[in-house]
Amino acid sequence: MTTGCKTTTIFLTTLCGLLLTILGLMQEWPVFAWPVLAVLLVGVPAMAFKIAAVRRGPLHVDVEEQRTDPPIERRELHVRHVALPSNWDDYDFLFSATVRWYPLEAPGNEPLLNPAGLAVEAVLERARLITEQREPGRPSLVQHELSGALSRMRPDPTGHLQAMAEDITLVLREHDQERLNRLAEVRKDKAVWEHQRKYEQSKRQYLSEDVLKDTGSAVVWWLAKNDDHVDRTVADLGLLAQLTSAANDTDVPERLRDLMPRPHGERPGPDLLQDPAPPFEQEPMPADHFEAFLNSMGFTDGDDRRPMLVKQIADVIRTQDQHETAEDLLRRFDPPASFTPDAGEPPASAQDTTDETPAASPFERTTDGQ
């Protein structure tokens, strides 16, 4: 305060001296006026300082010491990966943050040698009260909750300082997070399986207790499914009766047995055993078609031209890789000649036939005749 008064007085004195000098030069004051002006410019400020010092008097020692407030001392400390308990056993959160504090006037003037440890302890205790009530499945949500709860300065239990935390991160250990992810997948799969099982149980209950309770219920249900095709429902009465009996593990009612579907060729009725169904008609073979062809050409059974034509046709068929069909034709229309058991040689007629020149085919004869 004294320094400010001195500075102001010197500034005003200098300003007044300049103004008076300019005025004296303009008014052309006499020479003796200049020394008087210099004495006044030096003496008046000195007198003013002396009068002010006498009026103010000396300051008390306590007042001198308390004129400037001491600056508030603030500190900070970074903590990393501090394990905090969660609501699940053996699943701990890893807490990292920047702890800030400033000291308070301690009661009884007790010395505080480690304020950083006291501040960290206070912050971790406040964080633990929150994390031990939270499940570990959502660490990011708990992190934001801690950021709000620890953002305010609060005194520690001893009253020596106030502490807070910022830049908070909260995570789980990597293997714990993997376990939680697998557990979540299992729970999801189990929920899907439970829904499928309940759906299947409900469907079976609906079919057994409602649709297939008896034949009448099955017919009504099938008619509702095919309301535009009544004839189809009537045609399926036997099948519905058989299905209903199988679902309830009972025999088909006597009145509906005649409507049951039967194998191909069977005729319902009491004469089923006495009047058996006609034998199964086998599909015509290529030899059957070829026989009809020979008959239509006039080469009936016993005609000499018939086996010769069959041999030629069989040779042609073999060129098309139809060996089985060719052998079938030869077995059916040109059986091998019978051997004599005693002599072991074919008859003379057959041997003579072999030596002779092969006869021309019917087609060649027809050509020659033309």
Contacts in CASP RR format, 6 or more apart in sequence:
PFRMAT RR
TARGET T0000
AUTHOR 0000-0000-0000
METHOD contacts of the structure
MODEL  1
MTTGCKTTTIFLTTLCGLLLTILGLMQEWPVFAWPVLAVLLVGVPAMAFK
IAAVRRGPLHVDVEEQRTDPPIERRELHVRHVALPSNWDDYDFLFSATVR
WYPLEAPGNEPLLNPAGLAVEAVLERARLITEQREPGRPSLVQHELSGAL
SRMRPDPTGHLQAMAEDITLVLREHDQERLNRLAEVRKDKAVWEHQRKYE
QSKRQYLSEDVLKDTGSAVVWWLAKNDDHVDRTVADLGLLAQLTSAANDT
DVPERLRDLMPRPHGERPGPDLLQDPAPPFEQEPMPADHFEAFLNSMGFT
DGDDRRPMLVKQIADVIRTQDQHETAEDLLRRFDPPASFTPDAGEPPASA
QDTTDETPAASPFERTTDGQ
5 52 0 8 1.000
6 49 0 8 1.000
9 45 0 8 1.000
9 48 0 8 1.000
9 49 0 8 1.000
10 45 0 8 1.000
13 41 0 8 1.000
13 44 0 8 1.000
13 45 0 8 1.000
16 41 0 8 1.000
17 37 0 8 1.000
17 41 0 8 1.000
20 37 0 8 1.000
20 41 0 8 1.000
21 37 0 8 1.000
24 33 0 8 1.000
72 102 0 8 1.000
73 102 0 8 1.000
73 103 0 8 1.000
74 100 0 8 1.000
74 101 0 8 1.000
74 102 0 8 1.000
75 100 0 8 1.000
75 101 0 8 1.000
75 102 0 8 1.000
75 115 0 8 1.000
75 116 0 8 1.000
75 119 0 8 1.000
76 98 0 8 1.000
76 99 0 8 1.000
76 100 0 8 1.000
76 101 0 8 1.000
77 98 0 8 1.000
77 99 0 8 1.000
77 116 0 8 1.000
77 117 0 8 1.000
77 119 0 8 1.000
77 120 0 8 1.000
78 96 0 8 1.000
78 97 0 8 1.000
78 98 0 8 1.000
78 99 0 8 1.000
79 95 0 8 1.000
79 96 0 8 1.000
79 97 0 8 1.000
79 98 0 8 1.000
79 99 0 8 1.000
79 120 0 8 1.000
79 124 0 8 1.000
80 96 0 8 1.000
81 94 0 8 1.000
81 95 0 8 1.000
81 96 0 8 1.000
82 94 0 8 1.000
82 95 0 8 1.000
82 96 0 8 1.000
82 124 0 8 1.000
83 92 0 8 1.000
83 93 0 8 1.000
83 94 0 8 1.000
83 95 0 8 1.000
84 92 0 8 1.000
84 93 0 8 1.000
84 94 0 8 1.000
84 95 0 8 1.000
84 124 0 8 1.000
84 127 0 8 1.000
84 128 0 8 1.000
84 131 0 8 1.000
84 132 0 8 1.000
84 170 0 8 1.000
85 92 0 8 1.000
85 93 0 8 1.000
85 128 0 8 1.000
85 131 0 8 1.000
85 132 0 8 1.000
86 92 0 8 1.000
86 93 0 8 1.000
86 131 0 8 1.000
86 132 0 8 1.000
86 134 0 8 1.000
86 135 0 8 1.000
86 136 0 8 1.000
87 132 0 8 1.000
87 133 0 8 1.000
87 134 0 8 1.000
87 135 0 8 1.000
87 136 0 8 1.000
88 135 0 8 1.000
88 136 0 8 1.000
91 136 0 8 1.000
91 172 0 8 1.000
91 176 0 8 1.000
91 180 0 8 1.000
92 172 0 8 1.000
92 173 0 8 1.000
92 176 0 8 1.000
93 131 0 8 1.000
93 136 0 8 1.000
93 139 0 8 1.000
93 142 0 8 1.000
93 170 0 8 1.000
93 171 0 8 1.000
93 172 0 8 1.000
94 170 0 8 1.000
94 171 0 8 1.000
94 172 0 8 1.000
94 173 0 8 1.000
95 124 0 8 1.000
95 127 0 8 1.000
95 131 0 8 1.000
95 146 0 8 1.000
95 168 0 8 1.000
95 169 0 8 1.000
95 170 0 8 1.000
96 167 0 8 1.000
96 168 0 8 1.000
96 169 0 8 1.000
96 170 0 8 1.000
97 123 0 8 1.000
97 150 0 8 1.000
97 165 0 8 1.000
97 166 0 8 1.000
97 167 0 8 1.000
97 168 0 8 1.000
97 169 0 8 1.000
98 165 0 8 1.000
98 166 0 8 1.000
98 167 0 8 1.000
99 116 0 8 1.000
99 119 0 8 1.000
99 120 0 8 1.000
99 123 0 8 1.000
99 163 0 8 1.000
99 164 0 8 1.000
99 165 0 8 1.000
100 119 0 8 1.000
100 163 0 8 1.000
100 164 0 8 1.000
100 165 0 8 1.000
100 166 0 8 1.000
101 115 0 8 1.000
101 116 0 8 1.000
101 118 0 8 1.000
101 119 0 8 1.000
101 153 0 8 1.000
101 161 0 8 1.000
101 162 0 8 1.000
101 163 0 8 1.000
101 164 0 8 1.000
102 153 0 8 1.000
102 161 0 8 1.000
102 162 0 8 1.000
103 112 0 8 1.000
103 115 0 8 1.000
103 160 0 8 1.000
103 161 0 8 1.000
104 155 0 8 1.000
104 159 0 8 1.000
104 160 0 8 1.000
104 161 0 8 1.000
104 162 0 8 1.000
106 112 0 8 1.000
106 158 0 8 1.000
106 159 0 8 1.000
106 160 0 8 1.000
107 159 0 8 1.000
110 160 0 8 1.000
112 118 0 8 1.000
112 160 0 8 1.000
112 161 0 8 1.000
115 160 0 8 1.000
115 161 0 8 1.000
118 156 0 8 1.000
118 158 0 8 1.000
118 160 0 8 1.000
118 161 0 8 1.000
118 163 0 8 1.000
119 156 0 8 1.000
119 161 0 8 1.000
119 163 0 8 1.000
120 163 0 8 1.000
121 156 0 8 1.000
122 154 0 8 1.000
122 156 0 8 1.000
122 157 0 8 1.000
122 161 0 8 1.000
122 163 0 8 1.000
123 150 0 8 1.000
123 163 0 8 1.000
123 164 0 8 1.000
123 165 0 8 1.000
126 149 0 8 1.000
126 150 0 8 1.000
126 154 0 8 1.000
127 146 0 8 1.000
127 149 0 8 1.000
127 150 0 8 1.000
127 165 0 8 1.000
130 142 0 8 1.000
130 145 0 8 1.000
130 146 0 8 1.000
130 149 0 8 1.000
131 142 0 8 1.000
131 146 0 8 1.000
131 170 0 8 1.000
134 142 0 8 1.000
134 145 0 8 1.000
136 172 0 8 1.000
136 176 0 8 1.000
136 180 0 8 1.000
137 172 0 8 1.000
137 180 0 8 1.000
139 170 0 8 1.000
139 171 0 8 1.000
139 172 0 8 1.000
140 170 0 8 1.000
142 170 0 8 1.000
143 168 0 8 1.000
143 169 0 8 1.000
143 170 0 8 1.000
146 165 0 8 1.000
146 168 0 8 1.000
146 170 0 8 1.000
147 166 0 8 1.000
147 168 0 8 1.000
150 164 0 8 1.000
150 165 0 8 1.000
150 166 0 8 1.000
150 168 0 8 1.000
151 164 0 8 1.000
151 165 0 8 1.000
151 166 0 8 1.000
152 164 0 8 1.000
153 162 0 8 1.000
153 163 0 8 1.000
153 164 0 8 1.000
154 162 0 8 1.000
154 163 0 8 1.000
154 164 0 8 1.000
155 161 0 8 1.000
155 162 0 8 1.000
156 162 0 8 1.000
156 163 0 8 1.000
171 177 0 8 1.000
172 180 0 8 1.000
207 247 0 8 1.000
208 247 0 8 1.000
208 248 0 8 1.000
210 217 0 8 1.000
210 221 0 8 1.000
211 217 0 8 1.000
211 218 0 8 1.000
211 221 0 8 1.000
212 218 0 8 1.000
212 243 0 8 1.000
212 244 0 8 1.000
212 247 0 8 1.000
212 248 0 8 1.000
213 244 0 8 1.000
213 248 0 8 1.000
214 244 0 8 1.000
214 248 0 8 1.000
215 237 0 8 1.000
215 240 0 8 1.000
215 241 0 8 1.000
215 244 0 8 1.000
215 245 0 8 1.000
215 253 0 8 1.000
215 256 0 8 1.000
216 244 0 8 1.000
217 244 0 8 1.000
218 240 0 8 1.000
218 241 0 8 1.000
218 243 0 8 1.000
218 244 0 8 1.000
219 233 0 8 1.000
219 237 0 8 1.000
219 240 0 8 1.000
222 233 0 8 1.000
222 236 0 8 1.000
222 240 0 8 1.000
223 230 0 8 1.000
223 233 0 8 1.000
226 232 0 8 1.000
226 233 0 8 1.000
237 256 0 8 1.000
237 259 0 8 1.000
238 256 0 8 1.000
238 259 0 8 1.000
238 260 0 8 1.000
238 261 0 8 1.000
239 260 0 8 1.000
239 261 0 8 1.000
241 252 0 8 1.000
241 253 0 8 1.000
241 256 0 8 1.000
241 259 0 8 1.000
241 260 0 8 1.000
242 252 0 8 1.000
242 260 0 8 1.000
242 261 0 8 1.000
245 251 0 8 1.000
245 252 0 8 1.000
245 253 0 8 1.000
252 260 0 8 1.000
258 268 0 8 1.000
258 269 0 8 1.000
262 268 0 8 1.000
265 277 0 8 1.000
265 278 0 8 1.000
266 272 0 8 1.000
266 277 0 8 1.000
267 275 0 8 1.000
267 277 0 8 1.000
285 328 0 8 1.000
286 325 0 8 1.000
286 328 0 8 1.000
286 329 0 8 1.000
287 325 0 8 1.000
287 328 0 8 1.000
287 329 0 8 1.000
287 332 0 8 1.000
287 333 0 8 1.000
290 310 0 8 1.000
290 313 0 8 1.000
290 329 0 8 1.000
290 333 0 8 1.000
291 332 0 8 1.000
291 333 0 8 1.000
294 300 0 8 1.000
294 306 0 8 1.000
294 309 0 8 1.000
294 333 0 8 1.000
299 305 0 8 1.000
299 306 0 8 1.000
299 309 0 8 1.000
299 362 0 8 1.000
300 306 0 8 1.000
304 359 0 8 1.000
305 361 0 8 1.000
305 362 0 8 1.000
305 365 0 8 1.000
306 333 0 8 1.000
307 333 0 8 1.000
307 334 0 8 1.000
308 359 0 8 1.000
308 361 0 8 1.000
308 362 0 8 1.000
309 361 0 8 1.000
309 362 0 8 1.000
309 363 0 8 1.000
310 329 0 8 1.000
310 330 0 8 1.000
310 333 0 8 1.000
310 334 0 8 1.000
311 330 0 8 1.000
311 334 0 8 1.000
312 361 0 8 1.000
313 329 0 8 1.000
314 326 0 8 1.000
314 327 0 8 1.000
314 329 0 8 1.000
314 330 0 8 1.000
314 334 0 8 1.000
315 326 0 8 1.000
317 323 0 8 1.000
317 325 0 8 1.000
317 326 0 8 1.000
317 329 0 8 1.000
318 326 0 8 1.000
337 346 0 8 1.000
337 347 0 8 1.000
337 350 0 8 1.000
339 345 0 8 1.000
339 346 0 8 1.000
340 346 0 8 1.000
340 347 0 8 1.000
345 351 0 8 1.000
360 368 0 8 1.000
END
